[in-house]
């Protein structure tokens, strides 16, 4: 059972200001002494990194495409334990999701699943009464999604805010709880480059403090607190149902600014089945721990640290030895890039990597792939077979090319059809796709079982 306060921050579209408002509300409420838990609708890793930095609690993804609805509720209930209020940041526009004809995978669907009230962030630039028409349309499209208030973003002045507020409150029957001025708009740092190092060095702390100041000045936090009141939510444990922890193995997890994109539930499911996690930092010169029975190399920004990663031969050799001796290994996105022969940066510099996967990756200045993936394994994939399905997500700025035809890890299906993806050989599975173990928990058992078998033979 959760605390009885939770709120969804939804937007009328991408760029409406959801992230700015979400971070500002989190920082302002923490300043008032509340314990705040962050969540993000959809598969994104970037916004949860901000949430975690602001709140000091691991932010979690609520994804109604990758996960069953009851599992979404379970993740929310587990994550909210011990918090005074949970703040759920939406994705894209409130009703944007998997398809144009339903709410599947949208912020609206998450608000309904978690029975959470919604604050709608509206970009009010260059409009007055029309803002009320926009809000009314959002209210009417699916009345099950309960919009309880509005934040007017990018208003020109306090007078402009008063006009918008009067129109919305008269026509829509809900309060405008505050506003942010266009002149005060703060630039969120580049979202795909160097975010985690910036957070770890404390460089974003002034931004968080400034956002808290702005929210305090022009948003009624006491009203937001009241609007966030909701009936306690309950969820039957499914993903984390009580079980006997069967696998006494250790999984080495690469964790530093170069490799840090992991769904918290992926790591917690490994632990729930008995695995111990040994975190290590390749960037800090730490090799794969000797005690490891398996290896997990997550996504991140290896291209930002390509020079450092390429120069540390002892660290690289520890990965080569671990994989060569048969450690069951999963490498996702950035981890996959690290396993290739080289990373070529946008300025044409080529940095040698592990050379385990033939071919190289080349960074692009624009997104190379983005979207959900329905995943089936290929022959030789120890993690998932051709008759099984899991779900995941791709998000990367690089392309991979090899002169040889290689054994693919997966068959992935997205909006543009089905394609082979990744590399599988022996006890190694690698690819661009980030898998969510919650979409098929059997993957965890299969991985840990193989780790135990390999350890027993050693």
Secondary structure, DSSP 8 states (H G I E B T S, - for coil): ---SBEEEEEESSTTSSHHHHHHHHHHHHHHTT--EEEEEESS-SHHHHHHHHHHSS--EEE-TTTS-HHHHHHHHHHHHTT-SEEEEE--SSTT-SS-TTS-TTSHHHHHHHTT-EEEEEEE-TT-STHHHHHHHHHHHH-TTS-EEEEEEEEESSHHHHHHHHHHHHHHH-SEEEEEEEGGG------TTSSHHHHHHTTTTHHHHHHHHHHHHHHB-HHHHHHHTB--------STT---------EEEEE-BTTB-B--HHHHHHHHHTT-EEEEE-TTTT----TT-SEEEE-BS-GGGGHHHHHH-HHHHHHHHHHHHTT-EEEEETHHHHHHEEEEE-TTS-EEE---SEEEEEEE-SS-SEEEEEEEEE-TT-SS--TT--EEEEEEESEEEE-SS----SEEEEETTEEEEESEEETTEEEES-EE-GGG-THHHHHHHHHHHHHHHH-
